[in-house]
Amino acid sequence: MNVSHRFVIISAVFATCLITANIIAVKVASFGPISLPAAIVIFPLSYIFGDILTEVYGYRSARRVIWLGFACNLIFVVFAWVGQKLPPAAAWGDQAAYQSILGSTPRLLAASFIGYLAGEFGNSFVLAKMKVLTRGRWLWSRTIGSTVVGQGLDSVIFLTGAYLGEAFFGPLMIVYHWLAKVAIEAAATPLTYTAVNYLKRKEAIDTFDDKTDFNPFLVTD
């Protein structure tokens, strides 16, 4: 596949949403009686762009972008840690604030990385399979159905791994987090339709993964 500028833009925005979500996820926000990570306001966008990538360009291309997003986030985490370890200047008094926001614990990072990979690959796999089964019809069923699975995996893995044992954590936090992300995906369905139809027309492509190897670790085919 020849890489178009549209594919590059979508991939860049996908990675940016992911990195931003992981930065702001350290804050737990209050929505009335419900406590959710602040990343709830942006992380679902990565799934929307993931849906667009899989629907238009296919699972193979989405798989590469998912690993690209993982690599970009890993680079950020490594150098945020390096920045934390550098000795602070005597006149700079914000070392504690830096560590509080950017000094993620290994537990939170592990939960984030594993939840991301499981959720994104689950989302892309379900969407690609449903597209073949529905013969390309009912896009809304694929975007919402794949999000139910992908966001479910991510919510369970990330929230349990990151916050188990915290006073605000409980099963309802997972349920509310999952429902909120699915609701955002459903609300964005008209925009997803618009983006998908535009890209299919401009790129002259509509990929069906009927002969695709869905091994998530196969990135060179």
Secondary structure, DSSP 4 states (H G I P E B T S, - for coil): -PPPHHHHHHHHHHHHHHHHHHHHTTSEEEETTEEEEGGGGTHHHHHHHHHHHHHHH-HHHHHHHHHHHHHHHHHHHHHHHHHHHSPPPTT---HHHHHHHH---HHHHHHHHHHHHHHHHHHHHHHHHHHHHTTT--HHHHHHHHHHHHHHHHHHHHHHHHHTTSTT--HHHHHHHHHHHHHHHHHTHHHHHHHHHHHHHHHT-----TT----TT----
